[in-house]
Amino acid sequence: MLLYTEGLVERRGLDLDQSVAGLARPELAAHGAPLTEWTQRLIDELGASESDDTTVLAFRLLARDA
């Protein structure tokens, strides 16, 4: 699950739908990476807004042993 503020995806002059769709790019998939590394990669790749706050919260649900 990924929660984020608009500072991660909203850019002046760019279509918001395209920016949000960019989160689904295959090269940005977590692929089991630690969440701290993955969220930092998202911020690095998408660029944090310089004029707006950027907050990213991610978590995984792990299978519970029976």
PDBQT receptor file of N, H, CA, C and O in Angstrom, charges set to zero:
ATOM      1  N   MET A   1       0.859  -1.158   0.000  1.00  0.00    +0.000 N 
ATOM      2  CA  MET A   1       0.000   0.000   0.000  1.00  0.00    +0.000 C 
ATOM      3  C   MET A   1       0.904   1.219   0.000  1.00  0.00    +0.000 C 
ATOM      4  O   MET A   1       1.868   1.296   0.761  1.00  0.00    +0.000 OA
ATOM      5  N   LEU A   2       0.583   2.156  -0.853  1.00  0.00    +0.000 N 
ATOM      6  H   LEU A   2      -0.200   2.094  -1.471  1.00  0.00    +0.000 HD
ATOM      7  CA  LEU A   2       1.356   3.389  -0.947  1.00  0.00    +0.000 C 
ATOM      8  C   LEU A   2       0.410   4.569  -0.771  1.00  0.00    +0.000 C 
ATOM      9  O   LEU A   2      -0.578   4.702  -1.492  1.00  0.00    +0.000 OA
ATOM     10  N   LEU A   3       0.722   5.411   0.186  1.00  0.00    +0.000 N 
ATOM     11  H   LEU A   3       1.524   5.302   0.773  1.00  0.00    +0.000 HD
ATOM     12  CA  LEU A   3      -0.006   6.654   0.408  1.00  0.00    +0.000 C 
ATOM     13  C   LEU A   3       0.987   7.791   0.202  1.00  0.00    +0.000 C 
ATOM     14  O   LEU A   3       2.145   7.695   0.608  1.00  0.00    +0.000 OA
ATOM     15  N   TYR A   4       0.528   8.868  -0.429  1.00  0.00    +0.000 N 
ATOM     16  H   TYR A   4      -0.413   8.946  -0.758  1.00  0.00    +0.000 HD
ATOM     17  CA  TYR A   4       1.443   9.969  -0.707  1.00  0.00    +0.000 C 
ATOM     18  C   TYR A   4       0.667  11.273  -0.821  1.00  0.00    +0.000 C 
ATOM     19  O   TYR A   4      -0.534  11.274  -1.089  1.00  0.00    +0.000 OA
ATOM     20  N   THR A   5       1.360  12.367  -0.618  1.00  0.00    +0.000 N 
ATOM     21  H   THR A   5       2.336  12.366  -0.400  1.00  0.00    +0.000 HD
ATOM     22  CA  THR A   5       0.759  13.678  -0.828  1.00  0.00    +0.000 C 
ATOM     23  C   THR A   5       1.021  14.098  -2.269  1.00  0.00    +0.000 C 
ATOM     24  O   THR A   5       1.850  13.513  -2.966  1.00  0.00    +0.000 OA
ATOM     25  N   GLU A   6       0.297  15.117  -2.693  1.00  0.00    +0.000 N 
ATOM     26  H   GLU A   6      -0.376  15.592  -2.126  1.00  0.00    +0.000 HD
ATOM     27  CA  GLU A   6       0.388  15.547  -4.092  1.00  0.00    +0.000 C 
ATOM     28  C   GLU A   6       1.774  16.043  -4.482  1.00  0.00    +0.000 C 
ATOM     29  O   GLU A   6       2.080  16.132  -5.671  1.00  0.00    +0.000 OA
ATOM     30  N   GLY A   7       2.608  16.366  -3.516  1.00  0.00    +0.000 N 
ATOM     31  H   GLY A   7       2.359  16.294  -2.550  1.00  0.00    +0.000 HD
ATOM     32  CA  GLY A   7       3.956  16.822  -3.827  1.00  0.00    +0.000 C 
ATOM     33  C   GLY A   7       4.786  15.782  -4.561  1.00  0.00    +0.000 C 
ATOM     34  O   GLY A   7       5.773  16.129  -5.210  1.00  0.00    +0.000 OA
ATOM     35  N   LEU A   8       4.405  14.516  -4.471  1.00  0.00    +0.000 N 
ATOM     36  H   LEU A   8       3.604  14.234  -3.944  1.00  0.00    +0.000 HD
ATOM     37  CA  LEU A   8       5.139  13.463  -5.179  1.00  0.00    +0.000 C 
ATOM     38  C   LEU A   8       4.784  13.433  -6.659  1.00  0.00    +0.000 C 
ATOM     39  O   LEU A   8       5.628  13.082  -7.483  1.00  0.00    +0.000 OA
ATOM     40  N   VAL A   9       3.554  13.793  -7.013  1.00  0.00    +0.000 N 
ATOM     41  H   VAL A   9       2.869  14.078  -6.343  1.00  0.00    +0.000 HD
ATOM     42  CA  VAL A   9       3.104  13.603  -8.393  1.00  0.00    +0.000 C 
ATOM     43  C   VAL A   9       2.642  14.867  -9.103  1.00  0.00    +0.000 C 
ATOM     44  O   VAL A   9       2.555  14.877 -10.330  1.00  0.00    +0.000 OA
ATOM     45  N   GLU A  10       2.345  15.925  -8.372  1.00  0.00    +0.000 N 
ATOM     46  H   GLU A  10       2.415  15.916  -7.375  1.00  0.00    +0.000 HD
ATOM     47  CA  GLU A  10       1.783  17.120  -8.998  1.00  0.00    +0.000 C 
ATOM     48  C   GLU A  10       2.894  18.077  -9.423  1.00  0.00    +0.000 C 
ATOM     49  O   GLU A  10       3.714  18.503  -8.609  1.00  0.00    +0.000 OA
ATOM     50  N   ARG A  11       2.902  18.405 -10.716  1.00  0.00    +0.000 N 
ATOM     51  H   ARG A  11       2.236  18.059 -11.377  1.00  0.00    +0.000 HD
ATOM     52  CA  ARG A  11       3.888  19.344 -11.257  1.00  0.00    +0.000 C 
ATOM     53  C   ARG A  11       3.180  20.337 -12.159  1.00  0.00    +0.000 C 
ATOM     54  O   ARG A  11       2.301  19.965 -12.937  1.00  0.00    +0.000 OA
ATOM     55  N   ARG A  12       3.555  21.567 -12.056  1.00  0.00    +0.000 N 
ATOM     56  H   ARG A  12       4.269  21.869 -11.424  1.00  0.00    +0.000 HD
ATOM     57  CA  ARG A  12       2.982  22.608 -12.912  1.00  0.00    +0.000 C 
ATOM     58  C   ARG A  12       3.271  22.273 -14.368  1.00  0.00    +0.000 C 
ATOM     59  O   ARG A  12       4.414  22.002 -14.735  1.00  0.00    +0.000 OA
ATOM     60  N   GLY A  13       2.234  22.293 -15.192  1.00  0.00    +0.000 N 
ATOM     61  H   GLY A  13       1.305  22.514 -14.893  1.00  0.00    +0.000 HD
ATOM     62  CA  GLY A  13       2.399  22.031 -16.620  1.00  0.00    +0.000 C 
ATOM     63  C   GLY A  13       2.341  20.563 -17.002  1.00  0.00    +0.000 C 
ATOM     64  O   GLY A  13       2.372  20.244 -18.190  1.00  0.00    +0.000 OA
ATOM     65  N   LEU A  14       2.257  19.655 -16.029  1.00  0.00    +0.000 N 
ATOM     66  H   LEU A  14       2.232  19.914 -15.064  1.00  0.00    +0.000 HD
ATOM     67  CA  LEU A  14       2.169  18.224 -16.327  1.00  0.00    +0.000 C 
ATOM     68  C   LEU A  14       0.785  17.712 -15.969  1.00  0.00    +0.000 C 
ATOM     69  O   LEU A  14       0.182  18.146 -14.988  1.00  0.00    +0.000 OA
ATOM     70  N   ASP A  15       0.294  16.792 -16.769  1.00  0.00    +0.000 N 
ATOM     71  H   ASP A  15       0.783  16.439 -17.567  1.00  0.00    +0.000 HD
ATOM     72  CA  ASP A  15      -1.003  16.180 -16.525  1.00  0.00    +0.000 C 
ATOM     73  C   ASP A  15      -0.939  15.307 -15.268  1.00  0.00    +0.000 C 
ATOM     74  O   ASP A  15      -0.081  14.432 -15.157  1.00  0.00    +0.000 OA
ATOM     75  N   LEU A  16      -1.842  15.549 -14.336  1.00  0.00    +0.000 N 
ATOM     76  H   LEU A  16      -2.539  16.260 -14.426  1.00  0.00    +0.000 HD
ATOM     77  CA  LEU A  16      -1.841  14.811 -13.069  1.00  0.00    +0.000 C 
ATOM     78  C   LEU A  16      -2.068  13.317 -13.286  1.00  0.00    +0.000 C 
ATOM     79  O   LEU A  16      -1.418  12.496 -12.639  1.00  0.00    +0.000 OA
ATOM     80  N   ASP A  17      -2.978  12.955 -14.182  1.00  0.00    +0.000 N 
ATOM     81  H   ASP A  17      -3.507  13.622 -14.707  1.00  0.00    +0.000 HD
ATOM     82  CA  ASP A  17      -3.233  11.534 -14.439  1.00  0.00    +0.000 C 
ATOM     83  C   ASP A  17      -1.982  10.827 -14.946  1.00  0.00    +0.000 C 
ATOM     84  O   ASP A  17      -1.706   9.695 -14.550  1.00  0.00    +0.000 OA
ATOM     85  N   GLN A  18      -1.230  11.481 -15.813  1.00  0.00    +0.000 N 
ATOM     86  H   GLN A  18      -1.455  12.400 -16.135  1.00  0.00    +0.000 HD
ATOM     87  CA  GLN A  18       0.009  10.876 -16.313  1.00  0.00    +0.000 C 
ATOM     88  C   GLN A  18       1.045  10.752 -15.199  1.00  0.00    +0.000 C 
ATOM     89  O   GLN A  18       1.763   9.755 -15.118  1.00  0.00    +0.000 OA
ATOM     90  N   SER A  19       1.118  11.754 -14.353  1.00  0.00    +0.000 N 
ATOM     91  H   SER A  19       0.535  12.564 -14.418  1.00  0.00    +0.000 HD
ATOM     92  CA  SER A  19       2.066  11.705 -13.237  1.00  0.00    +0.000 C 
ATOM     93  C   SER A  19       1.739  10.556 -12.290  1.00  0.00    +0.000 C 
ATOM     94  O   SER A  19       2.631   9.824 -11.861  1.00  0.00    +0.000 OA
ATOM     95  N   VAL A  20       0.463  10.403 -11.968  1.00  0.00    +0.000 N 
ATOM     96  H   VAL A  20      -0.262  10.998 -12.317  1.00  0.00    +0.000 HD
ATOM     97  CA  VAL A  20       0.048   9.309 -11.077  1.00  0.00    +0.000 C 
ATOM     98  C   VAL A  20       0.304   7.967 -11.762  1.00  0.00    +0.000 C 
ATOM     99  O   VAL A  20       0.765   7.026 -11.117  1.00  0.00    +0.000 OA
ATOM    100  N   ALA A  21       0.013   7.867 -13.052  1.00  0.00    +0.000 N 
ATOM    101  H   ALA A  21      -0.361   8.632 -13.577  1.00  0.00    +0.000 HD
ATOM    102  CA  ALA A  21       0.264   6.623 -13.788  1.00  0.00    +0.000 C 
ATOM    103  C   ALA A  21       1.753   6.268 -13.776  1.00  0.00    +0.000 C 
ATOM    104  O   ALA A  21       2.117   5.094 -13.851  1.00  0.00    +0.000 OA
ATOM    105  N   GLY A  22       2.604   7.280 -13.682  1.00  0.00    +0.000 N 
ATOM    106  H   GLY A  22       2.309   8.233 -13.621  1.00  0.00    +0.000 HD
ATOM    107  CA  GLY A  22       4.047   7.037 -13.625  1.00  0.00    +0.000 C 
ATOM    108  C   GLY A  22       4.467   6.212 -12.417  1.00  0.00    +0.000 C 
ATOM    109  O   GLY A  22       5.519   5.573 -12.434  1.00  0.00    +0.000 OA
ATOM    110  N   LEU A  23       3.655   6.222 -11.376  1.00  0.00    +0.000 N 
ATOM    111  H   LEU A  23       2.800   6.741 -11.362  1.00  0.00    +0.000 HD
ATOM    112  CA  LEU A  23       3.960   5.404 -10.191  1.00  0.00    +0.000 C 
ATOM    113  C   LEU A  23       3.930   3.917 -10.519  1.00  0.00    +0.000 C 
ATOM    114  O   LEU A  23       4.546   3.115  -9.818  1.00  0.00    +0.000 OA
ATOM    115  N   ALA A  24       3.217   3.544 -11.582  1.00  0.00    +0.000 N 
ATOM    116  H   ALA A  24       2.716   4.196 -12.152  1.00  0.00    +0.000 HD
ATOM    117  CA  ALA A  24       3.083   2.132 -11.945  1.00  0.00    +0.000 C 
ATOM    118  C   ALA A  24       4.149   1.674 -12.944  1.00  0.00    +0.000 C 
ATOM    119  O   ALA A  24       4.097   0.542 -13.424  1.00  0.00    +0.000 OA
ATOM    120  N   ARG A  25       5.096   2.525 -13.254  1.00  0.00    +0.000 N 
ATOM    121  H   ARG A  25       5.138   3.445 -12.864  1.00  0.00    +0.000 HD
ATOM    122  CA  ARG A  25       6.159   2.119 -14.189  1.00  0.00    +0.000 C 
ATOM    123  C   ARG A  25       6.887   0.903 -13.629  1.00  0.00    +0.000 C 
ATOM    124  O   ARG A  25       7.211   0.866 -12.442  1.00  0.00    +0.000 OA
ATOM    125  N   PRO A  26       7.143  -0.088 -14.470  1.00  0.00    +0.000 N 
ATOM    126  CA  PRO A  26       7.781  -1.325 -13.990  1.00  0.00    +0.000 C 
ATOM    127  C   PRO A  26       9.105  -1.098 -13.269  1.00  0.00    +0.000 C 
ATOM    128  O   PRO A  26       9.412  -1.810 -12.313  1.00  0.00    +0.000 OA
ATOM    129  N   GLU A  27       9.879  -0.137 -13.700  1.00  0.00    +0.000 N 
ATOM    130  H   GLU A  27       9.629   0.442 -14.477  1.00  0.00    +0.000 HD
ATOM    131  CA  GLU A  27      11.180   0.091 -13.062  1.00  0.00    +0.000 C 
ATOM    132  C   GLU A  27      11.051   0.684 -11.662  1.00  0.00    +0.000 C 
ATOM    133  O   GLU A  27      12.026   0.745 -10.913  1.00  0.00    +0.000 OA
ATOM    134  N   LEU A  28       9.836   1.121 -11.313  1.00  0.00    +0.000 N 
ATOM    135  H   LEU A  28       9.043   1.071 -11.921  1.00  0.00    +0.000 HD
ATOM    136  CA  LEU A  28       9.617   1.648  -9.967  1.00  0.00    +0.000 C 
ATOM    137  C   LEU A  28       8.972   0.631  -9.029  1.00  0.00    +0.000 C 
ATOM    138  O   LEU A  28       8.670   0.955  -7.881  1.00  0.00    +0.000 OA
ATOM    139  N   ALA A  29       8.760  -0.582  -9.502  1.00  0.00    +0.000 N 
ATOM    140  H   ALA A  29       9.005  -0.845 -10.435  1.00  0.00    +0.000 HD
ATOM    141  CA  ALA A  29       8.149  -1.615  -8.656  1.00  0.00    +0.000 C 
ATOM    142  C   ALA A  29       9.074  -1.953  -7.488  1.00  0.00    +0.000 C 
ATOM    143  O   ALA A  29      10.297  -1.878  -7.606  1.00  0.00    +0.000 OA
ATOM    144  N   ALA A  30       8.479  -2.320  -6.378  1.00  0.00    +0.000 N 
ATOM    145  H   ALA A  30       7.485  -2.381  -6.282  1.00  0.00    +0.000 HD
ATOM    146  CA  ALA A  30       9.251  -2.597  -5.166  1.00  0.00    +0.000 C 
ATOM    147  C   ALA A  30      10.093  -3.865  -5.295  1.00  0.00    +0.000 C 
ATOM    148  O   ALA A  30      11.221  -3.905  -4.803  1.00  0.00    +0.000 OA
ATOM    149  N   HIS A  31       9.565  -4.894  -5.944  1.00  0.00    +0.000 N 
ATOM    150  H   HIS A  31       8.648  -4.861  -6.343  1.00  0.00    +0.000 HD
ATOM    151  CA  HIS A  31      10.278  -6.164  -6.128  1.00  0.00    +0.000 C 
ATOM    152  C   HIS A  31      10.910  -6.678  -4.835  1.00  0.00    +0.000 C 
ATOM    153  O   HIS A  31      12.029  -7.192  -4.847  1.00  0.00    +0.000 OA
ATOM    154  N   GLY A  32      10.200  -6.539  -3.737  1.00  0.00    +0.000 N 
ATOM    155  H   GLY A  32       9.291  -6.122  -3.728  1.00  0.00    +0.000 HD
ATOM    156  CA  GLY A  32      10.680  -7.075  -2.472  1.00  0.00    +0.000 C 
ATOM    157  C   GLY A  32      11.753  -6.231  -1.793  1.00  0.00    +0.000 C 
ATOM    158  O   GLY A  32      12.291  -6.626  -0.759  1.00  0.00    +0.000 OA
ATOM    159  N   ALA A  33      12.066  -5.079  -2.364  1.00  0.00    +0.000 N 
ATOM    160  H   ALA A  33      11.629  -4.758  -3.205  1.00  0.00    +0.000 HD
ATOM    161  CA  ALA A  33      13.079  -4.205  -1.752  1.00  0.00    +0.000 C 
ATOM    162  C   ALA A  33      12.573  -3.701  -0.404  1.00  0.00    +0.000 C 
ATOM    163  O   ALA A  33      11.364  -3.596  -0.199  1.00  0.00    +0.000 OA
ATOM    164  N   PRO A  34      13.477  -3.393   0.511  1.00  0.00    +0.000 N 
ATOM    165  CA  PRO A  34      13.041  -2.776   1.763  1.00  0.00    +0.000 C 
ATOM    166  C   PRO A  34      12.246  -1.504   1.455  1.00  0.00    +0.000 C 
ATOM    167  O   PRO A  34      12.597  -0.752   0.546  1.00  0.00    +0.000 OA
ATOM    168  N   LEU A  35      11.187  -1.272   2.208  1.00  0.00    +0.000 N 
ATOM    169  H   LEU A  35      10.902  -1.883   2.946  1.00  0.00    +0.000 HD
ATOM    170  CA  LEU A  35      10.310  -0.152   1.902  1.00  0.00    +0.000 C 
ATOM    171  C   LEU A  35      11.007   1.199   1.989  1.00  0.00    +0.000 C 
ATOM    172  O   LEU A  35      10.673   2.114   1.236  1.00  0.00    +0.000 OA
ATOM    173  N   THR A  36      11.960   1.337   2.887  1.00  0.00    +0.000 N 
ATOM    174  H   THR A  36      12.231   0.593   3.498  1.00  0.00    +0.000 HD
ATOM    175  CA  THR A  36      12.672   2.618   2.971  1.00  0.00    +0.000 C 
ATOM    176  C   THR A  36      13.452   2.892   1.686  1.00  0.00    +0.000 C 
ATOM    177  O   THR A  36      13.495   4.028   1.214  1.00  0.00    +0.000 OA
ATOM    178  N   GLU A  37      14.064   1.858   1.124  1.00  0.00    +0.000 N 
ATOM    179  H   GLU A  37      14.029   0.935   1.507  1.00  0.00    +0.000 HD
ATOM    180  CA  GLU A  37      14.795   2.016  -0.139  1.00  0.00    +0.000 C 
ATOM    181  C   GLU A  37      13.837   2.299  -1.286  1.00  0.00    +0.000 C 
ATOM    182  O   GLU A  37      14.109   3.148  -2.135  1.00  0.00    +0.000 OA
ATOM    183  N   TRP A  38      12.711   1.584  -1.310  1.00  0.00    +0.000 N 
ATOM    184  H   TRP A  38      12.490   0.894  -0.620  1.00  0.00    +0.000 HD
ATOM    185  CA  TRP A  38      11.745   1.746  -2.391  1.00  0.00    +0.000 C 
ATOM    186  C   TRP A  38      11.131   3.143  -2.383  1.00  0.00    +0.000 C 
ATOM    187  O   TRP A  38      11.032   3.781  -3.431  1.00  0.00    +0.000 OA
ATOM    188  N   THR A  39      10.720   3.621  -1.215  1.00  0.00    +0.000 N 
ATOM    189  H   THR A  39      10.800   3.103  -0.364  1.00  0.00    +0.000 HD
ATOM    190  CA  THR A  39      10.119   4.952  -1.163  1.00  0.00    +0.000 C 
ATOM    191  C   THR A  39      11.134   6.029  -1.529  1.00  0.00    +0.000 C 
ATOM    192  O   THR A  39      10.775   7.018  -2.168  1.00  0.00    +0.000 OA
ATOM    193  N   GLN A  40      12.379   5.859  -1.142  1.00  0.00    +0.000 N 
ATOM    194  H   GLN A  40      12.671   5.055  -0.623  1.00  0.00    +0.000 HD
ATOM    195  CA  GLN A  40      13.406   6.826  -1.521  1.00  0.00    +0.000 C 
ATOM    196  C   GLN A  40      13.619   6.811  -3.028  1.00  0.00    +0.000 C 
ATOM    197  O   GLN A  40      13.827   7.860  -3.636  1.00  0.00    +0.000 OA
ATOM    198  N   ARG A  41      13.569   5.612  -3.641  1.00  0.00    +0.000 N 
ATOM    199  H   ARG A  41      13.400   4.760  -3.147  1.00  0.00    +0.000 HD
ATOM    200  CA  ARG A  41      13.705   5.514  -5.094  1.00  0.00    +0.000 C 
ATOM    201  C   ARG A  41      12.558   6.246  -5.794  1.00  0.00    +0.000 C 
ATOM    202  O   ARG A  41      12.774   6.926  -6.797  1.00  0.00    +0.000 OA
ATOM    203  N   LEU A  42      11.339   6.105  -5.265  1.00  0.00    +0.000 N 
ATOM    204  H   LEU A  42      11.164   5.552  -4.451  1.00  0.00    +0.000 HD
ATOM    205  CA  LEU A  42      10.202   6.832  -5.841  1.00  0.00    +0.000 C 
ATOM    206  C   LEU A  42      10.445   8.341  -5.801  1.00  0.00    +0.000 C 
ATOM    207  O   LEU A  42      10.228   9.040  -6.790  1.00  0.00    +0.000 OA
ATOM    208  N   ILE A  43      10.891   8.825  -4.663  1.00  0.00    +0.000 N 
ATOM    209  H   ILE A  43      11.068   8.256  -3.859  1.00  0.00    +0.000 HD
ATOM    210  CA  ILE A  43      11.151  10.258  -4.517  1.00  0.00    +0.000 C 
ATOM    211  C   ILE A  43      12.276  10.690  -5.454  1.00  0.00    +0.000 C 
ATOM    212  O   ILE A  43      12.181  11.739  -6.091  1.00  0.00    +0.000 OA
ATOM    213  N   ASP A  44      13.334   9.897  -5.543  1.00  0.00    +0.000 N 
ATOM    214  H   ASP A  44      13.411   9.045  -5.025  1.00  0.00    +0.000 HD
ATOM    215  CA  ASP A  44      14.454  10.231  -6.422  1.00  0.00    +0.000 C 
ATOM    216  C   ASP A  44      14.035  10.238  -7.891  1.00  0.00    +0.000 C 
ATOM    217  O   ASP A  44      14.397  11.146  -8.639  1.00  0.00    +0.000 OA
ATOM    218  N   GLU A  45      13.274   9.228  -8.301  1.00  0.00    +0.000 N 
ATOM    219  H   GLU A  45      12.979   8.490  -7.694  1.00  0.00    +0.000 HD
ATOM    220  CA  GLU A  45      12.872   9.101  -9.705  1.00  0.00    +0.000 C 
ATOM    221  C   GLU A  45      11.820  10.124 -10.107  1.00  0.00    +0.000 C 
ATOM    222  O   GLU A  45      11.907  10.721 -11.180  1.00  0.00    +0.000 OA
ATOM    223  N   LEU A  46      10.839  10.326  -9.257  1.00  0.00    +0.000 N 
ATOM    224  H   LEU A  46      10.768   9.842  -8.385  1.00  0.00    +0.000 HD
ATOM    225  CA  LEU A  46       9.742  11.236  -9.595  1.00  0.00    +0.000 C 
ATOM    226  C   LEU A  46      10.059  12.670  -9.228  1.00  0.00    +0.000 C 
ATOM    227  O   LEU A  46       9.459  13.602  -9.764  1.00  0.00    +0.000 OA
ATOM    228  N   GLY A  47      10.992  12.848  -8.325  1.00  0.00    +0.000 N 
ATOM    229  H   GLY A  47      11.479  12.091  -7.890  1.00  0.00    +0.000 HD
ATOM    230  CA  GLY A  47      11.380  14.182  -7.901  1.00  0.00    +0.000 C 
ATOM    231  C   GLY A  47      10.390  14.775  -6.925  1.00  0.00    +0.000 C 
ATOM    232  O   GLY A  47       9.201  14.877  -7.227  1.00  0.00    +0.000 OA
ATOM    233  N   ALA A  48      10.852  15.154  -5.800  1.00  0.00    +0.000 N 
ATOM    234  H   ALA A  48      11.818  15.071  -5.555  1.00  0.00    +0.000 HD
ATOM    235  CA  ALA A  48       9.994  15.807  -4.808  1.00  0.00    +0.000 C 
ATOM    236  C   ALA A  48       9.751  17.242  -5.248  1.00  0.00    +0.000 C 
ATOM    237  O   ALA A  48      10.638  17.892  -5.801  1.00  0.00    +0.000 OA
ATOM    238  N   SER A  49       8.581  17.712  -5.007  1.00  0.00    +0.000 N 
ATOM    239  H   SER A  49       7.860  17.184  -4.558  1.00  0.00    +0.000 HD
ATOM    240  CA  SER A  49       8.233  19.095  -5.349  1.00  0.00    +0.000 C 
ATOM    241  C   SER A  49       9.052  20.057  -4.503  1.00  0.00    +0.000 C 
ATOM    242  O   SER A  49       9.244  19.846  -3.305  1.00  0.00    +0.000 OA
ATOM    243  N   GLU A  50       9.529  21.109  -5.142  1.00  0.00    +0.000 N 
ATOM    244  H   GLU A  50       9.373  21.281  -6.114  1.00  0.00    +0.000 HD
ATOM    245  CA  GLU A  50      10.268  22.134  -4.390  1.00  0.00    +0.000 C 
ATOM    246  C   GLU A  50       9.330  23.160  -3.775  1.00  0.00    +0.000 C 
ATOM    247  O   GLU A  50       9.726  23.916  -2.888  1.00  0.00    +0.000 OA
ATOM    248  N   SER A  51       8.072  23.190  -4.250  1.00  0.00    +0.000 N 
ATOM    249  H   SER A  51       7.750  22.576  -4.971  1.00  0.00    +0.000 HD
ATOM    250  CA  SER A  51       7.145  24.195  -3.754  1.00  0.00    +0.000 C 
ATOM    251  C   SER A  51       5.999  23.594  -2.943  1.00  0.00    +0.000 C 
ATOM    252  O   SER A  51       5.099  24.319  -2.519  1.00  0.00    +0.000 OA
ATOM    253  N   ASP A  52       6.020  22.299  -2.728  1.00  0.00    +0.000 N 
ATOM    254  H   ASP A  52       6.751  21.711  -3.073  1.00  0.00    +0.000 HD
ATOM    255  CA  ASP A  52       4.939  21.639  -2.006  1.00  0.00    +0.000 C 
ATOM    256  C   ASP A  52       5.534  20.540  -1.135  1.00  0.00    +0.000 C 
ATOM    257  O   ASP A  52       6.630  20.045  -1.398  1.00  0.00    +0.000 OA
ATOM    258  N   ASP A  53       4.801  20.170  -0.102  1.00  0.00    +0.000 N 
ATOM    259  H   ASP A  53       3.911  20.572   0.112  1.00  0.00    +0.000 HD
ATOM    260  CA  ASP A  53       5.281  19.088   0.750  1.00  0.00    +0.000 C 
ATOM    261  C   ASP A  53       5.206  17.762   0.000  1.00  0.00    +0.000 C 
ATOM    262  O   ASP A  53       4.356  17.576  -0.871  1.00  0.00    +0.000 OA
ATOM    263  N   THR A  54       6.086  16.864   0.343  1.00  0.00    +0.000 N 
ATOM    264  H   THR A  54       6.776  17.015   1.051  1.00  0.00    +0.000 HD
ATOM    265  CA  THR A  54       6.069  15.512  -0.220  1.00  0.00    +0.000 C 
ATOM    266  C   THR A  54       6.165  14.537   0.933  1.00  0.00    +0.000 C 
ATOM    267  O   THR A  54       7.154  14.519   1.666  1.00  0.00    +0.000 OA
ATOM    268  N   THR A  55       5.141  13.734   1.089  1.00  0.00    +0.000 N 
ATOM    269  H   THR A  55       4.338  13.749   0.493  1.00  0.00    +0.000 HD
ATOM    270  CA  THR A  55       5.118  12.713   2.123  1.00  0.00    +0.000 C 
ATOM    271  C   THR A  55       4.762  11.393   1.476  1.00  0.00    +0.000 C 
ATOM    272  O   THR A  55       3.837  11.310   0.668  1.00  0.00    +0.000 OA
ATOM    273  N   VAL A  56       5.510  10.354   1.842  1.00  0.00    +0.000 N 
ATOM    274  H   VAL A  56       6.261  10.421   2.499  1.00  0.00    +0.000 HD
ATOM    275  CA  VAL A  56       5.277   9.014   1.302  1.00  0.00    +0.000 C 
ATOM    276  C   VAL A  56       5.201   8.052   2.472  1.00  0.00    +0.000 C 
ATOM    277  O   VAL A  56       6.067   8.048   3.348  1.00  0.00    +0.000 OA
ATOM    278  N   LEU A  57       4.159   7.241   2.477  1.00  0.00    +0.000 N 
ATOM    279  H   LEU A  57       3.456   7.244   1.765  1.00  0.00    +0.000 HD
ATOM    280  CA  LEU A  57       3.977   6.217   3.500  1.00  0.00    +0.000 C 
ATOM    281  C   LEU A  57       3.675   4.908   2.779  1.00  0.00    +0.000 C 
ATOM    282  O   LEU A  57       2.748   4.837   1.972  1.00  0.00    +0.000 OA
ATOM    283  N   ALA A  58       4.444   3.890   3.066  1.00  0.00    +0.000 N 
ATOM    284  H   ALA A  58       5.197   3.947   3.722  1.00  0.00    +0.000 HD
ATOM    285  CA  ALA A  58       4.243   2.597   2.412  1.00  0.00    +0.000 C 
ATOM    286  C   ALA A  58       4.263   1.493   3.462  1.00  0.00    +0.000 C 
ATOM    287  O   ALA A  58       4.993   1.562   4.450  1.00  0.00    +0.000 OA
ATOM    288  N   PHE A  59       3.452   0.488   3.224  1.00  0.00    +0.000 N 
ATOM    289  H   PHE A  59       2.858   0.432   2.421  1.00  0.00    +0.000 HD
ATOM    290  CA  PHE A  59       3.492  -0.690   4.094  1.00  0.00    +0.000 C 
ATOM    291  C   PHE A  59       3.091  -1.921   3.312  1.00  0.00    +0.000 C 
ATOM    292  O   PHE A  59       2.417  -1.840   2.285  1.00  0.00    +0.000 OA
ATOM    293  N   ARG A  60       3.519  -3.056   3.819  1.00  0.00    +0.000 N 
ATOM    294  H   ARG A  60       4.066  -3.122   4.653  1.00  0.00    +0.000 HD
ATOM    295  CA  ARG A  60       3.217  -4.359   3.234  1.00  0.00    +0.000 C 
ATOM    296  C   ARG A  60       2.460  -5.173   4.241  1.00  0.00    +0.000 C 
ATOM    297  O   ARG A  60       2.703  -5.080   5.444  1.00  0.00    +0.000 OA
ATOM    298  N   LEU A  61       1.543  -5.970   3.751  1.00  0.00    +0.000 N 
ATOM    299  H   LEU A  61       1.345  -6.045   2.774  1.00  0.00    +0.000 HD
ATOM    300  CA  LEU A  61       0.891  -6.961   4.597  1.00  0.00    +0.000 C 
ATOM    301  C   LEU A  61       1.639  -8.260   4.381  1.00  0.00    +0.000 C 
ATOM    302  O   LEU A  61       1.760  -8.744   3.256  1.00  0.00    +0.000 OA
ATOM    303  N   LEU A  62       2.129  -8.808   5.454  1.00  0.00    +0.000 N 
ATOM    304  H   LEU A  62       2.030  -8.414   6.368  1.00  0.00    +0.000 HD
ATOM    305  CA  LEU A  62       2.879 -10.050   5.370  1.00  0.00    +0.000 C 
ATOM    306  C   LEU A  62       1.962 -11.219   5.703  1.00  0.00    +0.000 C 
ATOM    307  O   LEU A  62       1.039 -11.100   6.509  1.00  0.00    +0.000 OA
ATOM    308  N   ALA A  63       2.237 -12.334   5.071  1.00  0.00    +0.000 N 
ATOM    309  H   ALA A  63       2.987 -12.431   4.417  1.00  0.00    +0.000 HD
ATOM    310  CA  ALA A  63       1.463 -13.534   5.353  1.00  0.00    +0.000 C 
ATOM    311  C   ALA A  63       1.729 -13.976   6.780  1.00  0.00    +0.000 C 
ATOM    312  O   ALA A  63       2.869 -13.997   7.245  1.00  0.00    +0.000 OA
ATOM    313  N   ARG A  64       0.668 -14.321   7.451  1.00  0.00    +0.000 N 
ATOM    314  H   ARG A  64      -0.258 -14.304   7.074  1.00  0.00    +0.000 HD
ATOM    315  CA  ARG A  64       0.806 -14.783   8.822  1.00  0.00    +0.000 C 
ATOM    316  C   ARG A  64       0.995 -16.302   8.802  1.00  0.00    +0.000 C 
ATOM    317  O   ARG A  64       0.266 -17.019   8.117  1.00  0.00    +0.000 OA
ATOM    318  N   ASP A  65       1.971 -16.776   9.552  1.00  0.00    +0.000 N 
ATOM    319  H   ASP A  65       2.564 -16.194  10.109  1.00  0.00    +0.000 HD
ATOM    320  CA  ASP A  65       2.205 -18.217   9.640  1.00  0.00    +0.000 C 
ATOM    321  C   ASP A  65       1.007 -18.879  10.301  1.00  0.00    +0.000 C 
ATOM    322  O   ASP A  65       0.477 -18.382  11.294  1.00  0.00    +0.000 OA
ATOM    323  N   ALA A  66       0.588 -20.004   9.740  1.00  0.00    +0.000 N 
ATOM    324  H   ALA A  66       1.018 -20.408   8.933  1.00  0.00    +0.000 HD
ATOM    325  CA  ALA A  66      -0.577 -20.704  10.282  1.00  0.00    +0.000 C 
ATOM    326  C   ALA A  66      -0.215 -21.497  11.519  1.00  0.00    +0.000 C 
ATOM    327  O   ALA A  66      -1.077 -22.150  12.108  1.00  0.00    +0.000 OA
TER     328      ALA A  66
